[in-house]
Amino acid sequence: MKIWLLRHGQAEAMAVSDPQRALTEQGRVEVAAVARLLEGKQLDTILASPYLRAQQTAAIVSRHLAREKGITTAAWLTPEDEPRHVLDFLAERAEQHLLLVSHQPLLGQLISLLVDGHKGTHHPMPTAGLACIEMDFPAAGIGQLLLLNCPAELSD
């Protein structure tokens, strides 16, 4: 199983509420650049947080990859969700190649949980940061971190 983790692109600083913060133009550019790293990768499903900026990020990736399958909204991918609950939800899924589009601190804690077995290690996930973890099944401490990238490392 491969799980790709993508943090949303740069978002507006202010909105009516945090869930309604939209991507900035720079955020859209960041996401498009990172989407190139996913070209040719098998993705069975894209799961995204219900927050606007994550939905917009997932839509950009989906368009860039010319995916015909839609995006599935996962209420358990919001910033303050518990990483162990994410494992529970992932264990119920049959797909072997998932892209999760979400937020900090959830993504950094999830990487730590999957790779290190606890959520205390700091794994940086800047806006439009992308990680890939491979494991036989979703469980704490058995994942292998294959990629941890940020848009600043990408060159045009």
N, C-alpha and C positions, 0 to 999 in steps of 0.2 A: 504494500500500500504506500502510495506517495501522497502526502498532504502538502499543498502549496499554501503558504500564508502570505497575504498581501494586505498591507496597511493602506487605507485610503490615501488619496493624494492630498496636497495642501488644501486646507479649507478656510473659509471666511472666519475671521476672529469673532464676529458677533452675528447673531440671528435671534429670532423670537425665542428659540429654545435650542439647546445643544443638538438634539436630533435633527433639527432643520438647517444646520449649517451646510452650505453648499460648497462644492469645489471652486477654487479660484482658477483663473486661466493658467497660472503656473502649475497648479495641481493637475489640471487636465494634461498639460505637457509632460509632467513627471510620469503620470500613469501610462500615457501612450509610449513613452520610452521604455518603461519596465515591461509593458505588454509584449514588446519584441522578444524578451527573454522567454516568453511562454510559447512562441511560435513553434509549431511542430511537436509540442508536448501533448500527450494524451490527457484530456480533462473530461472525466465523466460528468461532473457536476460543478457548477459555480454556486456556492452558498454565500450570501451576503447579509450583513447586519441590516436591520430595517432603517438605520439612520441614512439620511439623504446623501451624505458624502460617500458612504460605502456603496449605496445603490448606484450612484453616478460612476464610481470607480469600476464596479463590476460591469456596468453597461459599456464603458469604454473598452475594457478588456474583451468582452464578448464580441463587440463590433470589430475590433482589431483582428480577432482570431476568426472572424466570419462564422461564428457558431450559430447554428440553427436552434439549438436548445436554449431555453430561457434561463433566467437566473432564479434561484430559489431563495426566498427570504427566510432567514433563520433568526428567530427572536432571541436565541441564546448566544449571539455574537456581538453583543453591545460592550462598551468599554469596561464596565465594572462586573461583567459576568464572571463566574467562577470557572477556571480552567478545567477542574475535575468534572464539572457538569458537561463541558464541551466533549470531554472523553466519552462520557456516557452516551451523548447524542451520536457521536461518531461511531461508537460500537454498534449502534442500531442500523447503520447505513451499509448497503451492499456494495457501493462503488469502491473502486480501488485507486482512483485518481481524482482527488478533490481539490478545488481552489476555495479557500475561505477568505473572504474580504471583510476585514474588521478594523479594530482600533487598538491603541495602547490604553491601559496597560495589559489588556487581555492577551494580545499576541505574544508579547515578550514573556509573560508568565506561562503561556501555553508551550512555547518553545522550550523553556526551562523544564517544565513538567515532563514533556515528551522525551527530551534528551537526557536530562540530568536526574529525573525522578522526583524533583521538587520544584516549587515555583520561585525560589529565592535567587537564582542566578540572573544576572542582568544580561539580556540579549537586546541590543539596540534595534529598534524598528522605526526609523524615521518615516516621514510621510512617503508613500509609494515604496516603502521597503518591501522586499520579497525574500521569503525563506522557503526552503523545501526540506521536508523531513521524510525519510523512508523508514518503514517498520513493517513487521509482519501483520500486526493488528494494532489498533489504538490502545496503548497502555503506557503508564508512567515509566520513564527511564529506559525504554527499549529503542527509542528512535535514533536514527543517525542523521545528523544535520549535514545535508549535501550542499546547501547554498544559503548564504545570508548576504543579501545585496542591497545597496541603496542607490537611488537615482544619481547621486553625485559621482558614483563610480563608473557610470555609463558615459561613453563618449559617442558623439555623433559621427 
